[in-house]
Amino acid sequence: MYRQVLKDQPNHFNALHLLGVIHYQRGDHAEAIRQIDAALKINPKIAAAYRTRGFALQKLKRSDG
């Protein structure tokens, strides 16, 4: 569903962020970071996105920001 939204609206913050959350939940932490980073470029003021990004970085044992 989120990919369909992104076809029509490629800069849709919620679709990008929540797709990142799904990737995180499935254990694909690198892709989660890519999706969340794309969302944060659109709206860097959403704390929940940074939180999920931080969790994904922890899983990858990375501390880069």
Backbone torsions as a table, in degrees:
resi	resn	phi	psi	omega
1	MET	NA	-43.4	-179.4
2	TYR	-66.1	-36.2	178.2
3	ARG	-64.9	-35.7	177.5
4	GLN	-64.8	-43.3	176.8
5	VAL	-59.2	-42.7	-177.1
6	LEU	-68.5	-25.7	174.7
7	LYS	-63.6	-40.4	-178.9
8	ASP	-85.0	-32.9	-176.5
9	GLN	-136.5	82.1	-174.3
10	PRO	-63.4	-14.7	179.5
11	ASN	-108.5	33.0	-179.0
12	HIS	-84.3	107.3	-175.3
13	PHE	-54.7	-53.1	-174.4
14	ASN	-61.4	-40.3	179.5
15	ALA	-63.4	-44.3	178.8
16	LEU	-64.5	-47.4	-178.4
17	HIS	-62.2	-48.8	-176.7
18	LEU	-70.5	-29.4	171.8
19	LEU	-64.2	-38.7	174.5
20	GLY	-62.5	-40.3	177.6
21	VAL	-61.5	-43.0	178.8
22	ILE	-61.8	-44.9	177.9
23	HIS	-60.4	-40.9	177.3
24	TYR	-60.6	-47.4	-178.3
25	GLN	-63.5	-29.3	179.3
26	ARG	-86.3	-3.7	178.0
27	GLY	90.7	5.6	177.6
28	ASP	-93.9	75.5	-170.2
29	HIS	-70.1	-34.2	178.5
30	ALA	-65.0	-43.2	178.6
31	GLU	-69.2	-34.1	176.1
32	ALA	-58.4	-45.4	179.8
33	ILE	-63.3	-42.2	179.4
34	ARG	-60.6	-45.4	-179.2
35	GLN	-66.6	-42.8	-179.1
36	ILE	-67.8	-38.4	176.3
37	ASP	-60.4	-40.8	178.1
38	ALA	-62.6	-40.8	178.4
39	ALA	-64.9	-42.7	-177.6
40	LEU	-67.6	-24.3	173.8
41	LYS	-67.0	-30.2	179.6
42	ILE	-79.8	-43.3	-179.5
43	ASN	-144.2	96.9	-177.0
44	PRO	-81.9	12.6	-174.7
45	LYS	-106.2	10.7	-175.7
46	ILE	-101.3	107.0	-175.5
47	ALA	-60.8	-36.5	-177.7
48	ALA	-59.9	-34.7	178.9
49	ALA	-66.8	-41.1	177.6
50	TYR	-65.0	-36.5	-179.5
51	ARG	-64.2	-49.6	179.8
52	THR	-64.5	-38.6	177.3
53	ARG	-61.0	-42.0	178.1
54	GLY	-62.8	-41.2	177.4
55	PHE	-61.8	-42.5	179.0
56	ALA	-64.6	-40.9	176.5
57	LEU	-61.4	-40.0	177.3
58	GLN	-60.6	-44.3	-179.5
59	LYS	-62.1	-32.9	178.5
60	LEU	-87.1	1.6	-178.3
61	LYS	56.2	42.4	177.4
62	ARG	-116.4	148.3	177.1
63	SER	-120.5	4.2	-179.2
64	ASP	-68.0	153.2	-176.3
65	GLY	-109.1	NA	NA
